Amino acid sequence: MNVLIVHAHPEPKSFTAALRDQAVNTLQAQGHEVKVSDLYAMNWNPVASAEDFTFRENPDYLVYALEQRLGVKNQSIAADIRQELDKLLWADLLILNFPIFWFSAPAMLKGWIDRVLVSGVCYGGKRFYDQGGLSGKKALVTVTLGGREHMFGKGAIHGPLEDMLRPILRGTLAYVGFEVLEPFVAWHVPYISAEARGEFLSAYQQRLEGLANDQPLVFARLAQFDEALYPL
């Protein structure tokens, strides 16, 4: 299996980075090929703009998704986007590895999503959910956060963590066709002991070793809707 890990944390010695390294070591030990895109180390540009195209179909008005489609076809898309898109298409499994910032993902990762999940390849028209351009691939979200587990869930002070991750799990990964696996969550990591962090690392190793048995989360399928996308 080919695995792409997209890692987004500004501190190289963070626990999030330790999870990345655990994933690399565990997956390689199983015989998988692993590539890592460390966005901060790469000084990744997260800003989608007209500069992402060396040639534009409409130089007077930027419709970013339409220019993406053309850019892929005529090779006018920026080189850094093309390199990441090639990794994404190569991968059978995508792991997004990041801390929760303000109930969401870091801007660096959001910018990777904006620029790399290009229209015309990853989605477009009715090519979404189970018919998305990346169907047949799997995705795993691995997150760290400072809150305690009891602070998240139905009736908890912050509400369900799934609500915070919905834009990524459903609106991004499921939308472009991935089979989305249950996220792996490391809770309260800035404040716990080294022993507790080690337990999270061990649990992550076990999770990765058993990925073949994971059942994906359930999202919409186009067969459940008519041509106008009304529910059947």
VENGI-V578413 format. One record per residue. N is the residue number from 1. RES is the residue in one small letter. OMEGA is omega in whole degrees, -180 to 180 (NA if undefined). Layout:
BEGIN
n:N res:RES omega:OMEGA
n:N res:RES omega:OMEGA
END
This chain:
BEGIN
n:1 res:m omega:175
n:2 res:n omega:-175
n:3 res:v omega:172
n:4 res:l omega:175
n:5 res:i omega:174
n:6 res:v omega:-172
n:7 res:h omega:-177
n:8 res:a omega:174
n:9 res:h omega:-175
n:10 res:p omega:-177
n:11 res:e omega:-178
n:12 res:p omega:-178
n:13 res:k omega:-178
n:14 res:s omega:174
n:15 res:f omega:175
n:16 res:t omega:176
n:17 res:a omega:177
n:18 res:a omega:175
n:19 res:l omega:176
n:20 res:r omega:-179
n:21 res:d omega:176
n:22 res:q omega:179
n:23 res:a omega:180
n:24 res:v omega:-176
n:25 res:n omega:-177
n:26 res:t omega:-177
n:27 res:l omega:177
n:28 res:q omega:178
n:29 res:a omega:177
n:30 res:q omega:178
n:31 res:g omega:179
n:32 res:h omega:174
n:33 res:e omega:-173
n:34 res:v omega:171
n:35 res:k omega:-179
n:36 res:v omega:169
n:37 res:s omega:179
n:38 res:d omega:-166
n:39 res:l omega:179
n:40 res:y omega:178
n:41 res:a omega:179
n:42 res:m omega:-172
n:43 res:n omega:-178
n:44 res:w omega:176
n:45 res:n omega:-177
n:46 res:p omega:-171
n:47 res:v omega:174
n:48 res:a omega:-176
n:49 res:s omega:177
n:50 res:a omega:180
n:51 res:e omega:179
n:52 res:d omega:-176
n:53 res:f omega:176
n:54 res:t omega:175
n:55 res:f omega:180
n:56 res:r omega:177
n:57 res:e omega:178
n:58 res:n omega:-178
n:59 res:p omega:-176
n:60 res:d omega:-176
n:61 res:y omega:-174
n:62 res:l omega:167
n:63 res:v omega:-166
n:64 res:y omega:-177
n:65 res:a omega:179
n:66 res:l omega:178
n:67 res:e omega:175
n:68 res:q omega:-179
n:69 res:r omega:179
n:70 res:l omega:-177
n:71 res:g omega:178
n:72 res:v omega:-178
n:73 res:k omega:-175
n:74 res:n omega:177
n:75 res:q omega:178
n:76 res:s omega:179
n:77 res:i omega:-176
n:78 res:a omega:-175
n:79 res:a omega:-179
n:80 res:d omega:176
n:81 res:i omega:-179
n:82 res:r omega:-180
n:83 res:q omega:180
n:84 res:e omega:177
n:85 res:l omega:177
n:86 res:d omega:177
n:87 res:k omega:-178
n:88 res:l omega:180
n:89 res:l omega:177
n:90 res:w omega:-170
n:91 res:a omega:169
n:92 res:d omega:180
n:93 res:l omega:174
n:94 res:l omega:173
n:95 res:i omega:173
n:96 res:l omega:-171
n:97 res:n omega:-172
n:98 res:f omega:173
n:99 res:p omega:174
n:100 res:i omega:174
n:101 res:f omega:175
n:102 res:w omega:178
n:103 res:f omega:-176
n:104 res:s omega:177
n:105 res:a omega:175
n:106 res:p omega:180
n:107 res:a omega:-180
n:108 res:m omega:179
n:109 res:l omega:178
n:110 res:k omega:178
n:111 res:g omega:175
n:112 res:w omega:178
n:113 res:i omega:-178
n:114 res:d omega:-172
n:115 res:r omega:-171
n:116 res:v omega:179
n:117 res:l omega:-167
n:118 res:v omega:175
n:119 res:s omega:-179
n:120 res:g omega:176
n:121 res:v omega:-176
n:122 res:c omega:-180
n:123 res:y omega:177
n:124 res:g omega:-176
n:125 res:g omega:176
n:126 res:k omega:176
n:127 res:r omega:177
n:128 res:f omega:-172
n:129 res:y omega:-173
n:130 res:d omega:177
n:131 res:q omega:-178
n:132 res:g omega:-176
n:133 res:g omega:-179
n:134 res:l omega:178
n:135 res:s omega:-176
n:136 res:g omega:177
n:137 res:k omega:178
n:138 res:k omega:179
n:139 res:a omega:177
n:140 res:l omega:175
n:141 res:v omega:178
n:142 res:t omega:-174
n:143 res:v omega:170
n:144 res:t omega:176
n:145 res:l omega:-177
n:146 res:g omega:-177
n:147 res:g omega:175
n:148 res:r omega:-175
n:149 res:e omega:-177
n:150 res:h omega:179
n:151 res:m omega:-177
n:152 res:f omega:-179
n:153 res:g omega:179
n:154 res:k omega:-179
n:155 res:g omega:179
n:156 res:a omega:-173
n:157 res:i omega:-179
n:158 res:h omega:-176
n:159 res:g omega:-177
n:160 res:p omega:174
n:161 res:l omega:180
n:162 res:e omega:178
n:163 res:d omega:179
n:164 res:m omega:-177
n:165 res:l omega:-176
n:166 res:r omega:179
n:167 res:p omega:179
n:168 res:i omega:-175
n:169 res:l omega:-177
n:170 res:r omega:-172
n:171 res:g omega:179
n:172 res:t omega:-172
n:173 res:l omega:178
n:174 res:a omega:-177
n:175 res:y omega:-179
n:176 res:v omega:170
n:177 res:g omega:-180
n:178 res:f omega:161
n:179 res:e omega:-172
n:180 res:v omega:-179
n:181 res:l omega:177
n:182 res:e omega:-178
n:183 res:p omega:170
n:184 res:f omega:-174
n:185 res:v omega:171
n:186 res:a omega:-172
n:187 res:w omega:165
n:188 res:h omega:-166
n:189 res:v omega:179
n:190 res:p omega:-168
n:191 res:y omega:-176
n:192 res:i omega:-177
n:193 res:s omega:176
n:194 res:a omega:178
n:195 res:e omega:180
n:196 res:a omega:177
n:197 res:r omega:177
n:198 res:g omega:177
n:199 res:e omega:175
n:200 res:f omega:180
n:201 res:l omega:178
n:202 res:s omega:179
n:203 res:a omega:179
n:204 res:y omega:177
n:205 res:q omega:179
n:206 res:q omega:179
n:207 res:r omega:-179
n:208 res:l omega:179
n:209 res:e omega:-179
n:210 res:g omega:-176
n:211 res:l omega:-178
n:212 res:a omega:-179
n:213 res:n omega:-179
n:214 res:d omega:174
n:215 res:q omega:-178
n:216 res:p omega:173
n:217 res:l omega:-176
n:218 res:v omega:176
n:219 res:f omega:-177
n:220 res:a omega:172
n:221 res:r omega:-174
n:222 res:l omega:-180
n:223 res:a omega:179
n:224 res:q omega:-174
n:225 res:f omega:178
n:226 res:d omega:-176
n:227 res:e omega:178
n:228 res:a omega:178
n:229 res:l omega:167
n:230 res:y omega:179
n:231 res:p omega:177
n:232 res:l omega:NA
END
